[in-house]
Amino acid sequence: MGVMSCSRNTCDNIMCDTYVDGDVGYVFNECQQEFKEYLSKEGIRSKTEDEIHRSLKAFIETIKDDYLQGNEC
């Protein structure tokens, strides 16, 4: 694992080991978990790899912690 910054808007974590090709970049583990919450809360039912990638690109622009489980903001 290298010292790679998360590509997510307002995420300051630098210990990312997951890289998403395309124009997403590195994603921190907590952001990956939050992405699952994002899909659920936004009612997104992505089925194809392309749909998931588009959803992830939109998610990367959201503010960190907006979609944490139990966060009602």
mmCIF file of the N, C-alpha and C atoms, coordinates in Angstrom:
data_MODEL
# 
_entry.id   MODEL 
# 
loop_
_atom_site.group_PDB 
_atom_site.id 
_atom_site.type_symbol 
_atom_site.label_atom_id 
_atom_site.label_alt_id 
_atom_site.label_comp_id 
_atom_site.label_asym_id 
_atom_site.label_entity_id 
_atom_site.label_seq_id 
_atom_site.pdbx_PDB_ins_code 
_atom_site.Cartn_x 
_atom_site.Cartn_y 
_atom_site.Cartn_z 
_atom_site.occupancy 
_atom_site.B_iso_or_equiv 
_atom_site.pdbx_formal_charge 
_atom_site.auth_seq_id 
_atom_site.auth_comp_id 
_atom_site.auth_asym_id 
_atom_site.auth_atom_id 
_atom_site.pdbx_PDB_model_num 
ATOM 1   N N  . MET A 1 1  ? 0.854   -1.180 0.000   1.00 0.00 ? 1  MET A N  1 
ATOM 2   C CA . MET A 1 1  ? 0.000   0.000  0.000   1.00 0.00 ? 1  MET A CA 1 
ATOM 3   C C  . MET A 1 1  ? 0.889   1.228  0.000   1.00 0.00 ? 1  MET A C  1 
ATOM 4   N N  . GLY A 1 2  ? 0.584   2.159  -0.859  1.00 0.00 ? 2  GLY A N  1 
ATOM 5   C CA . GLY A 1 2  ? 1.312   3.411  -0.912  1.00 0.00 ? 2  GLY A CA 1 
ATOM 6   C C  . GLY A 1 2  ? 0.544   4.495  -0.195  1.00 0.00 ? 2  GLY A C  1 
ATOM 7   N N  . VAL A 1 3  ? 1.088   5.683  -0.227  1.00 0.00 ? 3  VAL A N  1 
ATOM 8   C CA . VAL A 1 3  ? 0.419   6.831  0.365   1.00 0.00 ? 3  VAL A CA 1 
ATOM 9   C C  . VAL A 1 3  ? -0.293  7.560  -0.770  1.00 0.00 ? 3  VAL A C  1 
ATOM 10  N N  . MET A 1 4  ? -1.548  7.192  -0.963  1.00 0.00 ? 4  MET A N  1 
ATOM 11  C CA . MET A 1 4  ? -2.335  7.757  -2.046  1.00 0.00 ? 4  MET A CA 1 
ATOM 12  C C  . MET A 1 4  ? -3.556  8.459  -1.475  1.00 0.00 ? 4  MET A C  1 
ATOM 13  N N  . SER A 1 5  ? -3.805  9.665  -1.904  1.00 0.00 ? 5  SER A N  1 
ATOM 14  C CA . SER A 1 5  ? -4.932  10.458 -1.413  1.00 0.00 ? 5  SER A CA 1 
ATOM 15  C C  . SER A 1 5  ? -6.239  9.980  -2.013  1.00 0.00 ? 5  SER A C  1 
ATOM 16  N N  . CYS A 1 6  ? -7.286  10.017 -1.194  1.00 0.00 ? 6  CYS A N  1 
ATOM 17  C CA . CYS A 1 6  ? -8.623  9.676  -1.665  1.00 0.00 ? 6  CYS A CA 1 
ATOM 18  C C  . CYS A 1 6  ? -9.081  10.754 -2.647  1.00 0.00 ? 6  CYS A C  1 
ATOM 19  N N  . SER A 1 7  ? -9.722  10.321 -3.699  1.00 0.00 ? 7  SER A N  1 
ATOM 20  C CA . SER A 1 7  ? -10.211 11.248 -4.724  1.00 0.00 ? 7  SER A CA 1 
ATOM 21  C C  . SER A 1 7  ? -11.535 11.901 -4.346  1.00 0.00 ? 7  SER A C  1 
ATOM 22  N N  . ARG A 1 8  ? -12.126 11.470 -3.250  1.00 0.00 ? 8  ARG A N  1 
ATOM 23  C CA . ARG A 1 8  ? -13.436 11.985 -2.847  1.00 0.00 ? 8  ARG A CA 1 
ATOM 24  C C  . ARG A 1 8  ? -13.358 13.414 -2.347  1.00 0.00 ? 8  ARG A C  1 
ATOM 25  N N  . ASN A 1 9  ? -14.361 14.192 -2.709  1.00 0.00 ? 9  ASN A N  1 
ATOM 26  C CA . ASN A 1 9  ? -14.484 15.576 -2.269  1.00 0.00 ? 9  ASN A CA 1 
ATOM 27  C C  . ASN A 1 9  ? -14.443 15.637 -0.741  1.00 0.00 ? 9  ASN A C  1 
ATOM 28  N N  . THR A 1 10 ? -13.588 16.429 -0.192  1.00 0.00 ? 10 THR A N  1 
ATOM 29  C CA . THR A 1 10 ? -13.407 16.695 1.243   1.00 0.00 ? 10 THR A CA 1 
ATOM 30  C C  . THR A 1 10 ? -12.886 15.516 2.058   1.00 0.00 ? 10 THR A C  1 
ATOM 31  N N  . CYS A 1 11 ? -12.408 14.452 1.447   1.00 0.00 ? 11 CYS A N  1 
ATOM 32  C CA . CYS A 1 11 ? -11.799 13.348 2.184   1.00 0.00 ? 11 CYS A CA 1 
ATOM 33  C C  . CYS A 1 11 ? -10.300 13.597 2.244   1.00 0.00 ? 11 CYS A C  1 
ATOM 34  N N  . ASP A 1 12 ? -9.771  13.657 3.448   1.00 0.00 ? 12 ASP A N  1 
ATOM 35  C CA . ASP A 1 12 ? -8.352  13.952 3.634   1.00 0.00 ? 12 ASP A CA 1 
ATOM 36  C C  . ASP A 1 12 ? -7.494  12.708 3.846   1.00 0.00 ? 12 ASP A C  1 
ATOM 37  N N  . ASN A 1 13 ? -8.079  11.528 3.775   1.00 0.00 ? 13 ASN A N  1 
ATOM 38  C CA . ASN A 1 13 ? -7.330  10.303 4.015   1.00 0.00 ? 13 ASN A CA 1 
ATOM 39  C C  . ASN A 1 13 ? -6.327  10.050 2.896   1.00 0.00 ? 13 ASN A C  1 
ATOM 40  N N  . ILE A 1 14 ? -5.158  9.567  3.301   1.00 0.00 ? 14 ILE A N  1 
ATOM 41  C CA . ILE A 1 14 ? -4.085  9.352  2.330   1.00 0.00 ? 14 ILE A CA 1 
ATOM 42  C C  . ILE A 1 14 ? -3.637  7.897  2.252   1.00 0.00 ? 14 ILE A C  1 
ATOM 43  N N  . MET A 1 15 ? -4.239  7.013  3.002   1.00 0.00 ? 15 MET A N  1 
ATOM 44  C CA . MET A 1 15 ? -3.828  5.609  2.988   1.00 0.00 ? 15 MET A CA 1 
ATOM 45  C C  . MET A 1 15 ? -4.815  4.771  2.181   1.00 0.00 ? 15 MET A C  1 
ATOM 46  N N  . CYS A 1 16 ? -4.979  5.112  0.930   1.00 0.00 ? 16 CYS A N  1 
ATOM 47  C CA . CYS A 1 16 ? -5.938  4.431  0.063   1.00 0.00 ? 16 CYS A CA 1 
ATOM 48  C C  . CYS A 1 16 ? -5.240  3.335  -0.729  1.00 0.00 ? 16 CYS A C  1 
ATOM 49  N N  . ASP A 1 17 ? -5.866  2.171  -0.774  1.00 0.00 ? 17 ASP A N  1 
ATOM 50  C CA . ASP A 1 17 ? -5.283  1.091  -1.555  1.00 0.00 ? 17 ASP A CA 1 
ATOM 51  C C  . ASP A 1 17 ? -6.215  0.576  -2.647  1.00 0.00 ? 17 ASP A C  1 
ATOM 52  N N  . THR A 1 18 ? -7.365  1.228  -2.813  1.00 0.00 ? 18 THR A N  1 
ATOM 53  C CA . THR A 1 18 ? -8.295  0.856  -3.883  1.00 0.00 ? 18 THR A CA 1 
ATOM 54  C C  . THR A 1 18 ? -8.258  1.928  -4.967  1.00 0.00 ? 18 THR A C  1 
ATOM 55  N N  . TYR A 1 19 ? -7.986  1.478  -6.193  1.00 0.00 ? 19 TYR A N  1 
ATOM 56  C CA . TYR A 1 19 ? -7.942  2.393  -7.326  1.00 0.00 ? 19 TYR A CA 1 
ATOM 57  C C  . TYR A 1 19 ? -9.029  2.009  -8.307  1.00 0.00 ? 19 TYR A C  1 
ATOM 58  N N  . VAL A 1 20 ? -9.809  2.993  -8.764  1.00 0.00 ? 20 VAL A N  1 
ATOM 59  C CA . VAL A 1 20 ? -10.867 2.772  -9.740  1.00 0.00 ? 20 VAL A CA 1 
ATOM 60  C C  . VAL A 1 20 ? -10.443 3.436  -11.040 1.00 0.00 ? 20 VAL A C  1 
ATOM 61  N N  . ASP A 1 21 ? -10.309 2.620  -12.095 1.00 0.00 ? 21 ASP A N  1 
ATOM 62  C CA . ASP A 1 21 ? -9.938  3.152  -13.409 1.00 0.00 ? 21 ASP A CA 1 
ATOM 63  C C  . ASP A 1 21 ? -10.987 4.128  -13.914 1.00 0.00 ? 21 ASP A C  1 
ATOM 64  N N  . GLY A 1 22 ? -10.639 4.786  -14.974 1.00 0.00 ? 22 GLY A N  1 
ATOM 65  C CA . GLY A 1 22 ? -11.543 5.793  -15.530 1.00 0.00 ? 22 GLY A CA 1 
ATOM 66  C C  . GLY A 1 22 ? -11.127 7.129  -14.969 1.00 0.00 ? 22 GLY A C  1 
ATOM 67  N N  . ASP A 1 23 ? -12.011 7.927  -14.566 1.00 0.00 ? 23 ASP A N  1 
ATOM 68  C CA . ASP A 1 23 ? -11.631 9.217  -14.006 1.00 0.00 ? 23 ASP A CA 1 
ATOM 69  C C  . ASP A 1 23 ? -12.076 9.342  -12.554 1.00 0.00 ? 23 ASP A C  1 
ATOM 70  N N  . VAL A 1 24 ? -12.004 8.234  -11.803 1.00 0.00 ? 24 VAL A N  1 
ATOM 71  C CA . VAL A 1 24 ? -12.367 8.243  -10.389 1.00 0.00 ? 24 VAL A CA 1 
ATOM 72  C C  . VAL A 1 24 ? -11.114 8.372  -9.535  1.00 0.00 ? 24 VAL A C  1 
ATOM 73  N N  . GLY A 1 25 ? -10.192 7.444  -9.618  1.00 0.00 ? 25 GLY A N  1 
ATOM 74  C CA . GLY A 1 25 ? -8.956  7.493  -8.849  1.00 0.00 ? 25 GLY A CA 1 
ATOM 75  C C  . GLY A 1 25 ? -9.018  6.626  -7.606  1.00 0.00 ? 25 GLY A C  1 
ATOM 76  N N  . TYR A 1 26 ? -8.289  7.041  -6.560  1.00 0.00 ? 26 TYR A N  1 
ATOM 77  C CA . TYR A 1 26 ? -8.217  6.270  -5.316  1.00 0.00 ? 26 TYR A CA 1 
ATOM 78  C C  . TYR A 1 26 ? -9.416  6.545  -4.428  1.00 0.00 ? 26 TYR A C  1 
ATOM 79  N N  . VAL A 1 27 ? -9.860  5.490  -3.725  1.00 0.00 ? 27 VAL A N  1 
ATOM 80  C CA . VAL A 1 27 ? -11.015 5.607  -2.841  1.00 0.00 ? 27 VAL A CA 1 
ATOM 81  C C  . VAL A 1 27 ? -10.670 4.964  -1.494  1.00 0.00 ? 27 VAL A C  1 
ATOM 82  N N  . PHE A 1 28 ? -10.855 5.729  -0.420  1.00 0.00 ? 28 PHE A N  1 
ATOM 83  C CA . PHE A 1 28 ? -10.580 5.265  0.941   1.00 0.00 ? 28 PHE A CA 1 
ATOM 84  C C  . PHE A 1 28 ? -11.638 4.250  1.360   1.00 0.00 ? 28 PHE A C  1 
ATOM 85  N N  . ASN A 1 29 ? -11.270 3.312  2.231   1.00 0.00 ? 29 ASN A N  1 
ATOM 86  C CA . ASN A 1 29 ? -12.172 2.250  2.671   1.00 0.00 ? 29 ASN A CA 1 
ATOM 87  C C  . ASN A 1 29 ? -13.484 2.801  3.249   1.00 0.00 ? 29 ASN A C  1 
ATOM 88  N N  . GLU A 1 30 ? -13.417 3.826  4.100   1.00 0.00 ? 30 GLU A N  1 
ATOM 89  C CA . GLU A 1 30 ? -14.641 4.410  4.659   1.00 0.00 ? 30 GLU A CA 1 
ATOM 90  C C  . GLU A 1 30 ? -15.530 4.985  3.566   1.00 0.00 ? 30 GLU A C  1 
ATOM 91  N N  . CYS A 1 31 ? -14.926 5.569  2.555   1.00 0.00 ? 31 CYS A N  1 
ATOM 92  C CA . CYS A 1 31 ? -15.708 6.119  1.441   1.00 0.00 ? 31 CYS A CA 1 
ATOM 93  C C  . CYS A 1 31 ? -16.369 4.998  0.649   1.00 0.00 ? 31 CYS A C  1 
ATOM 94  N N  . GLN A 1 32 ? -15.700 3.854  0.540   1.00 0.00 ? 32 GLN A N  1 
ATOM 95  C CA . GLN A 1 32 ? -16.310 2.714  -0.133  1.00 0.00 ? 32 GLN A CA 1 
ATOM 96  C C  . GLN A 1 32 ? -17.566 2.271  0.601   1.00 0.00 ? 32 GLN A C  1 
ATOM 97  N N  . GLN A 1 33 ? -17.495 2.211  1.921   1.00 0.00 ? 33 GLN A N  1 
ATOM 98  C CA . GLN A 1 33 ? -18.650 1.826  2.726   1.00 0.00 ? 33 GLN A CA 1 
ATOM 99  C C  . GLN A 1 33 ? -19.765 2.866  2.599   1.00 0.00 ? 33 GLN A C  1 
ATOM 100 N N  . GLU A 1 34 ? -19.363 4.133  2.596   1.00 0.00 ? 34 GLU A N  1 
ATOM 101 C CA . GLU A 1 34 ? -20.342 5.203  2.474   1.00 0.00 ? 34 GLU A CA 1 
ATOM 102 C C  . GLU A 1 34 ? -21.006 5.188  1.089   1.00 0.00 ? 34 GLU A C  1 
ATOM 103 N N  . PHE A 1 35 ? -20.288 4.744  0.064   1.00 0.00 ? 35 PHE A N  1 
ATOM 104 C CA . PHE A 1 35 ? -20.846 4.631  -1.284  1.00 0.00 ? 35 PHE A CA 1 
ATOM 105 C C  . PHE A 1 35 ? -22.040 3.672  -1.281  1.00 0.00 ? 35 PHE A C  1 
ATOM 106 N N  . LYS A 1 36 ? -21.946 2.601  -0.510  1.00 0.00 ? 36 LYS A N  1 
ATOM 107 C CA . LYS A 1 36 ? -23.062 1.655  -0.405  1.00 0.00 ? 36 LYS A CA 1 
ATOM 108 C C  . LYS A 1 36 ? -24.286 2.341  0.206   1.00 0.00 ? 36 LYS A C  1 
ATOM 109 N N  . GLU A 1 37 ? -24.064 3.162  1.221   1.00 0.00 ? 37 GLU A N  1 
ATOM 110 C CA . GLU A 1 37 ? -25.158 3.919  1.836   1.00 0.00 ? 37 GLU A CA 1 
ATOM 111 C C  . GLU A 1 37 ? -25.741 4.927  0.847   1.00 0.00 ? 37 GLU A C  1 
ATOM 112 N N  . TYR A 1 38 ? -24.869 5.572  0.087   1.00 0.00 ? 38 TYR A N  1 
ATOM 113 C CA . TYR A 1 38 ? -25.279 6.535  -0.942  1.00 0.00 ? 38 TYR A CA 1 
ATOM 114 C C  . TYR A 1 38 ? -26.233 5.871  -1.933  1.00 0.00 ? 38 TYR A C  1 
ATOM 115 N N  . LEU A 1 39 ? -25.856 4.703  -2.421  1.00 0.00 ? 39 LEU A N  1 
ATOM 116 C CA . LEU A 1 39 ? -26.698 3.996  -3.383  1.00 0.00 ? 39 LEU A CA 1 
ATOM 117 C C  . LEU A 1 39 ? -28.073 3.699  -2.788  1.00 0.00 ? 39 LEU A C  1 
ATOM 118 N N  . SER A 1 40 ? -28.082 3.265  -1.539  1.00 0.00 ? 40 SER A N  1 
ATOM 119 C CA . SER A 1 40 ? -29.332 2.925  -0.874  1.00 0.00 ? 40 SER A CA 1 
ATOM 120 C C  . SER A 1 40 ? -30.194 4.162  -0.627  1.00 0.00 ? 40 SER A C  1 
ATOM 121 N N  . LYS A 1 41 ? -29.619 5.195  -0.039  1.00 0.00 ? 41 LYS A N  1 
ATOM 122 C CA . LYS A 1 41 ? -30.382 6.397  0.299   1.00 0.00 ? 41 LYS A CA 1 
ATOM 123 C C  . LYS A 1 41 ? -30.880 7.143  -0.925  1.00 0.00 ? 41 LYS A C  1 
ATOM 124 N N  . GLU A 1 42 ? -30.118 7.094  -2.009  1.00 0.00 ? 42 GLU A N  1 
ATOM 125 C CA . GLU A 1 42 ? -30.526 7.780  -3.240  1.00 0.00 ? 42 GLU A CA 1 
ATOM 126 C C  . GLU A 1 42 ? -31.426 6.908  -4.112  1.00 0.00 ? 42 GLU A C  1 
ATOM 127 N N  . GLY A 1 43 ? -31.646 5.657  -3.699  1.00 0.00 ? 43 GLY A N  1 
ATOM 128 C CA . GLY A 1 43 ? -32.508 4.756  -4.458  1.00 0.00 ? 43 GLY A CA 1 
ATOM 129 C C  . GLY A 1 43 ? -31.910 4.331  -5.776  1.00 0.00 ? 43 GLY A C  1 
ATOM 130 N N  . ILE A 1 44 ? -30.598 4.280  -5.843  1.00 0.00 ? 44 ILE A N  1 
ATOM 131 C CA . ILE A 1 44 ? -29.910 3.917  -7.086  1.00 0.00 ? 44 ILE A CA 1 
ATOM 132 C C  . ILE A 1 44 ? -29.760 2.405  -7.130  1.00 0.00 ? 44 ILE A C  1 
ATOM 133 N N  . ARG A 1 45 ? -30.246 1.818  -8.198  1.00 0.00 ? 45 ARG A N  1 
ATOM 134 C CA . ARG A 1 45 ? -30.171 0.374  -8.380  1.00 0.00 ? 45 ARG A CA 1 
ATOM 135 C C  . ARG A 1 45 ? -29.270 0.063  -9.578  1.00 0.00 ? 45 ARG A C  1 
ATOM 136 N N  . SER A 1 46 ? -28.006 0.408  -9.467  1.00 0.00 ? 46 SER A N  1 
ATOM 137 C CA . SER A 1 46 ? -27.060 0.184  -10.551 1.00 0.00 ? 46 SER A CA 1 
ATOM 138 C C  . SER A 1 46 ? -26.847 -1.317 -10.746 1.00 0.00 ? 46 SER A C  1 
ATOM 139 N N  . LYS A 1 47 ? -26.893 -1.736 -12.000 1.00 0.00 ? 47 LYS A N  1 
ATOM 140 C CA . LYS A 1 47 ? -26.734 -3.152 -12.288 1.00 0.00 ? 47 LYS A CA 1 
ATOM 141 C C  . LYS A 1 47 ? -25.525 -3.454 -13.158 1.00 0.00 ? 47 LYS A C  1 
ATOM 142 N N  . THR A 1 48 ? -25.214 -2.586 -14.069 1.00 0.00 ? 48 THR A N  1 
ATOM 143 C CA . THR A 1 48 ? -24.076 -2.854 -14.937 1.00 0.00 ? 48 THR A CA 1 
ATOM 144 C C  . THR A 1 48 ? -22.837 -2.145 -14.393 1.00 0.00 ? 48 THR A C  1 
ATOM 145 N N  . GLU A 1 49 ? -21.697 -2.585 -14.843 1.00 0.00 ? 49 GLU A N  1 
ATOM 146 C CA . GLU A 1 49 ? -20.439 -1.969 -14.420 1.00 0.00 ? 49 GLU A CA 1 
ATOM 147 C C  . GLU A 1 49 ? -20.410 -0.490 -14.807 1.00 0.00 ? 49 GLU A C  1 
ATOM 148 N N  . ASP A 1 50 ? -20.937 -0.165 -15.976 1.00 0.00 ? 50 ASP A N  1 
ATOM 149 C CA . ASP A 1 50 ? -20.970 1.222  -16.431 1.00 0.00 ? 50 ASP A CA 1 
ATOM 150 C C  . ASP A 1 50 ? -21.863 2.081  -15.538 1.00 0.00 ? 50 ASP A C  1 
ATOM 151 N N  . GLU A 1 51 ? -23.028 1.557  -15.140 1.00 0.00 ? 51 GLU A N  1 
ATOM 152 C CA . GLU A 1 51 ? -23.926 2.296  -14.247 1.00 0.00 ? 51 GLU A CA 1 
ATOM 153 C C  . GLU A 1 51 ? -23.287 2.515  -12.877 1.00 0.00 ? 51 GLU A C  1 
ATOM 154 N N  . ILE A 1 52 ? -22.623 1.491  -12.356 1.00 0.00 ? 52 ILE A N  1 
ATOM 155 C CA . ILE A 1 52 ? -21.943 1.607  -11.066 1.00 0.00 ? 52 ILE A CA 1 
ATOM 156 C C  . ILE A 1 52 ? -20.832 2.651  -11.158 1.00 0.00 ? 52 ILE A C  1 
ATOM 157 N N  . HIS A 1 53 ? -20.090 2.640  -12.250 1.00 0.00 ? 53 HIS A N  1 
ATOM 158 C CA . HIS A 1 53 ? -19.001 3.604  -12.435 1.00 0.00 ? 53 HIS A CA 1 
ATOM 159 C C  . HIS A 1 53 ? -19.548 5.035  -12.490 1.00 0.00 ? 53 HIS A C  1 
ATOM 160 N N  . ARG A 1 54 ? -20.645 5.245  -13.213 1.00 0.00 ? 54 ARG A N  1 
ATOM 161 C CA . ARG A 1 54 ? -21.254 6.579  -13.270 1.00 0.00 ? 54 ARG A CA 1 
ATOM 162 C C  . ARG A 1 54 ? -21.736 7.029  -11.895 1.00 0.00 ? 54 ARG A C  1 
ATOM 163 N N  . SER A 1 55 ? -22.333 6.112  -11.137 1.00 0.00 ? 55 SER A N  1 
ATOM 164 C CA . SER A 1 55 ? -22.790 6.434  -9.779  1.00 0.00 ? 55 SER A CA 1 
ATOM 165 C C  . SER A 1 55 ? -21.613 6.777  -8.880  1.00 0.00 ? 55 SER A C  1 
ATOM 166 N N  . LEU A 1 56 ? -20.515 6.046  -9.009  1.00 0.00 ? 56 LEU A N  1 
ATOM 167 C CA . LEU A 1 56 ? -19.325 6.313  -8.198  1.00 0.00 ? 56 LEU A CA 1 
ATOM 168 C C  . LEU A 1 56 ? -18.727 7.671  -8.546  1.00 0.00 ? 56 LEU A C  1 
ATOM 169 N N  . LYS A 1 57 ? -18.711 8.032  -9.831  1.00 0.00 ? 57 LYS A N  1 
ATOM 170 C CA . LYS A 1 57 ? -18.208 9.348  -10.238 1.00 0.00 ? 57 LYS A CA 1 
ATOM 171 C C  . LYS A 1 57 ? -19.043 10.465 -9.614  1.00 0.00 ? 57 LYS A C  1 
ATOM 172 N N  . ALA A 1 58 ? -20.356 10.293 -9.547  1.00 0.00 ? 58 ALA A N  1 
ATOM 173 C CA . ALA A 1 58 ? -21.221 11.294 -8.921  1.00 0.00 ? 58 ALA A CA 1 
ATOM 174 C C  . ALA A 1 58 ? -20.992 11.318 -7.412  1.00 0.00 ? 58 ALA A C  1 
ATOM 175 N N  . PHE A 1 59 ? -20.833 10.151 -6.804  1.00 0.00 ? 59 PHE A N  1 
ATOM 176 C CA . PHE A 1 59 ? -20.611 10.050 -5.360  1.00 0.00 ? 59 PHE A CA 1 
ATOM 177 C C  . PHE A 1 59 ? -19.320 10.735 -4.936  1.00 0.00 ? 59 PHE A C  1 
ATOM 178 N N  . ILE A 1 60 ? -18.271 10.591 -5.731  1.00 0.00 ? 60 ILE A N  1 
ATOM 179 C CA . ILE A 1 60 ? -16.957 11.173 -5.412  1.00 0.00 ? 60 ILE A CA 1 
ATOM 180 C C  . ILE A 1 60 ? -17.081 12.683 -5.208  1.00 0.00 ? 60 ILE A C  1 
ATOM 181 N N  . GLU A 1 61 ? -18.053 13.317 -5.827  1.00 0.00 ? 61 GLU A N  1 
ATOM 182 C CA . GLU A 1 61 ? -18.233 14.764 -5.704  1.00 0.00 ? 61 GLU A CA 1 
ATOM 183 C C  . GLU A 1 61 ? -19.047 15.162 -4.473  1.00 0.00 ? 61 GLU A C  1 
ATOM 184 N N  . THR A 1 62 ? -19.624 14.193 -3.758  1.00 0.00 ? 62 THR A N  1 
ATOM 185 C CA . THR A 1 62 ? -20.397 14.517 -2.561  1.00 0.00 ? 62 THR A CA 1 
ATOM 186 C C  . THR A 1 62 ? -19.461 14.797 -1.391  1.00 0.00 ? 62 THR A C  1 
ATOM 187 N N  . ILE A 1 63 ? -19.994 15.429 -0.364  1.00 0.00 ? 63 ILE A N  1 
ATOM 188 C CA . ILE A 1 63 ? -19.205 15.755 0.821   1.00 0.00 ? 63 ILE A CA 1 
ATOM 189 C C  . ILE A 1 63 ? -19.108 14.534 1.715   1.00 0.00 ? 63 ILE A C  1 
ATOM 190 N N  . LYS A 1 64 ? -17.901 14.266 2.198   1.00 0.00 ? 64 LYS A N  1 
ATOM 191 C CA . LYS A 1 64 ? -17.658 13.112 3.060   1.00 0.00 ? 64 LYS A CA 1 
ATOM 192 C C  . LYS A 1 64 ? -18.569 13.151 4.279   1.00 0.00 ? 64 LYS A C  1 
ATOM 193 N N  . ASP A 1 65 ? -19.050 12.004 4.675   1.00 0.00 ? 65 ASP A N  1 
ATOM 194 C CA . ASP A 1 65 ? -19.906 11.779 5.841   1.00 0.00 ? 65 ASP A CA 1 
ATOM 195 C C  . ASP A 1 65 ? -21.366 12.149 5.621   1.00 0.00 ? 65 ASP A C  1 
ATOM 196 N N  . ASP A 1 66 ? -21.747 12.611 4.447   1.00 0.00 ? 66 ASP A N  1 
ATOM 197 C CA . ASP A 1 66 ? -23.156 12.922 4.189   1.00 0.00 ? 66 ASP A CA 1 
ATOM 198 C C  . ASP A 1 66 ? -24.032 11.667 4.163   1.00 0.00 ? 66 ASP A C  1 
ATOM 199 N N  . TYR A 1 67 ? -23.444 10.535 3.870   1.00 0.00 ? 67 TYR A N  1 
ATOM 200 C CA . TYR A 1 67 ? -24.233 9.315  3.689   1.00 0.00 ? 67 TYR A CA 1 
ATOM 201 C C  . TYR A 1 67 ? -23.872 8.228  4.684   1.00 0.00 ? 67 TYR A C  1 
ATOM 202 N N  . LEU A 1 68 ? -23.279 8.590  5.816   1.00 0.00 ? 68 LEU A N  1 
ATOM 203 C CA . LEU A 1 68 ? -22.972 7.582  6.811   1.00 0.00 ? 68 LEU A CA 1 
ATOM 204 C C  . LEU A 1 68 ? -24.256 7.033  7.392   1.00 0.00 ? 68 LEU A C  1 
ATOM 205 N N  . GLN A 1 69 ? -24.248 5.737  7.696   1.00 0.00 ? 69 GLN A N  1 
ATOM 206 C CA . GLN A 1 69 ? -25.431 5.097  8.276   1.00 0.00 ? 69 GLN A CA 1 
ATOM 207 C C  . GLN A 1 69 ? -25.823 5.802  9.553   1.00 0.00 ? 69 GLN A C  1 
ATOM 208 N N  . GLY A 1 70 ? -27.090 6.152  9.657   1.00 0.00 ? 70 GLY A N  1 
ATOM 209 C CA . GLY A 1 70 ? -27.598 6.824  10.830  1.00 0.00 ? 70 GLY A CA 1 
ATOM 210 C C  . GLY A 1 70 ? -27.524 8.336  10.757  1.00 0.00 ? 70 GLY A C  1 
ATOM 211 N N  . ASN A 1 71 ? -26.859 8.886  9.756   1.00 0.00 ? 71 ASN A N  1 
ATOM 212 C CA . ASN A 1 71 ? -26.756 10.344 9.595   1.00 0.00 ? 71 ASN A CA 1 
ATOM 213 C C  . ASN A 1 71 ? -28.026 10.810 8.888   1.00 0.00 ? 71 ASN A C  1 
ATOM 214 N N  . GLU A 1 72 ? -28.791 11.631 9.547   1.00 0.00 ? 72 GLU A N  1 
ATOM 215 C CA . GLU A 1 72 ? -30.068 12.103 9.003   1.00 0.00 ? 72 GLU A CA 1 
ATOM 216 C C  . GLU A 1 72 ? -29.962 13.462 8.323   1.00 0.00 ? 72 GLU A C  1 
ATOM 217 N N  . CYS A 1 73 ? -28.759 13.982 8.175   1.00 0.00 ? 73 CYS A N  1 
ATOM 218 C CA . CYS A 1 73 ? -28.577 15.300 7.554   1.00 0.00 ? 73 CYS A CA 1 
ATOM 219 C C  . CYS A 1 73 ? -28.837 15.247 6.062   1.00 0.00 ? 73 CYS A C  1 
# 
